[in-house]
């Protein structure tokens, strides 16, 4: 999410994620997320959802939603709550 210093911005985008997910077994594949983010001059806050039908390889049938929050710098947190059907 690009932004000007001290600005408030709301963005939406899609991106491909290539990832291994932990759970009962590691699963490899990629998927696309639809993301919406807000930057308030202090923190970026993002919500996303997995675009239905985009999971590949061992991630076919993946559905889920997540969040991320990051201040300036390298520290940030993210979540992904998912199910593989």
C-alpha positions as CSV (number, residue, x, y, z in Angstrom):
1,X,0.0,0.0,0.0
2,X,1.6,3.2,-1.1
3,X,0.9,6.4,0.8
4,X,2.2,10.0,1.4
5,X,3.6,10.8,4.8
6,X,0.9,11.9,7.2
7,X,-1.9,11.0,4.8
8,X,-5.0,8.9,5.3
9,X,-5.5,6.4,2.5
10,X,-7.9,3.6,1.7
11,X,-6.8,1.0,-0.9
12,X,-8.0,-2.2,-2.4
13,X,-5.9,-4.7,-4.4
14,X,-5.5,-8.4,-5.3
15,X,-2.2,-10.3,-5.1
16,X,-1.0,-13.8,-5.5
17,X,0.4,-15.5,-2.4
18,X,2.8,-18.5,-2.7
19,X,2.9,-20.1,0.7
20,X,3.2,-23.1,2.9
21,X,0.5,-23.3,5.5
22,X,1.0,-25.1,8.8
23,X,-1.7,-27.3,10.3
24,X,-1.9,-31.0,10.6
25,X,0.4,-31.2,7.6
26,X,2.4,-28.6,5.6
27,X,0.6,-27.8,2.4
28,X,2.2,-26.1,-0.6
29,X,0.5,-23.9,-3.3
30,X,-0.6,-20.5,-4.1
31,X,-3.8,-18.4,-3.9
32,X,-5.1,-14.9,-4.6
33,X,-6.3,-12.6,-1.8
34,X,-8.5,-9.5,-2.2
35,X,-7.2,-7.0,0.3
36,X,-8.5,-3.7,1.6
37,X,-6.2,-1.4,3.6
38,X,-6.2,1.9,5.4
39,X,-3.2,4.0,6.4
40,X,-3.9,6.7,9.0
41,X,-0.5,8.3,9.1
42,X,0.6,6.0,12.0
43,X,-0.4,2.5,11.1
44,X,-1.5,0.4,8.2
45,X,-4.5,-1.8,8.8
46,X,-5.4,-4.4,6.2
47,X,-8.2,-7.0,5.9
48,X,-8.2,-9.7,3.2
49,X,-10.1,-12.7,2.0
50,X,-9.0,-15.6,-0.1
51,X,-10.6,-15.3,-3.6
52,X,-12.7,-18.4,-4.0
53,X,-11.4,-21.0,-6.4
54,X,-7.9,-19.7,-6.6
55,X,-6.1,-22.2,-4.5
56,X,-3.5,-24.4,-6.4
57,X,-1.8,-27.7,-5.7
58,X,-2.4,-28.7,-2.1
59,X,-4.3,-25.5,-1.4
60,X,-7.2,-26.3,-3.7
61,X,-10.5,-25.5,-1.9
62,X,-8.8,-22.9,0.4
63,X,-11.2,-20.4,1.9
64,X,-10.3,-17.8,4.5
65,X,-10.0,-14.3,5.8
66,X,-7.3,-12.4,7.6
67,X,-5.9,-9.1,9.0
68,X,-2.6,-7.3,9.2
69,X,-1.5,-4.3,11.2
70,X,1.8,-2.6,11.0
71,X,3.3,0.6,12.3
72,X,6.3,2.3,10.6
73,X,9.2,-0.1,10.5
74,X,9.6,-3.8,10.3
75,X,7.2,-4.8,13.1
76,X,3.8,-6.0,12.2
77,X,1.3,-8.8,12.8
78,X,-0.9,-10.8,10.6
79,X,-3.6,-13.5,10.8
80,X,-5.1,-15.9,8.4
81,X,-8.1,-18.0,9.5
82,X,-8.7,-20.7,6.8
83,X,-10.3,-24.0,5.9
84,X,-9.4,-26.3,3.0
85,X,-12.5,-28.0,1.7
